[in-house]
Amino acid sequence: CASLGIAPAQSLEQKIAYAQGVDTAVLTASTSALRAGQISADDHEHVIRIAEQAKALIDSAKLLATTDTTAANAKLQMATVVLTELQNYLNSRKKA
């Protein structure tokens, strides 16, 4: 995600690394939003739980990368959609 300063990925391995970076960035942004009073503690916990689910998909994609690239890409795509929605939520909570 260019908005996080991460260059777009090309290969499956790069896409996995990219998704891992986005997952970390979402967790960091959620913690920052909590500290800034932009989200509640409950919202922060929900973001963490959902990001953990996305990480599980990323980890699964990594395991499948050498044996089933179609399934790996599908899991990675699901994780990316989830992380994008979390980013959108956190961005919407920023105070102008």
Secondary structure, DSSP 4 states (H G I P E B T S, - for coil): -GGGT-PPP-SHHHHHHHHHHHHHHHHHHHHHHHHTTSS-HHHHHHHHHHHHHHHHHHHHHHHHTTT-HHHHHHHHHHHHHHHHHHHHHHHHTS--
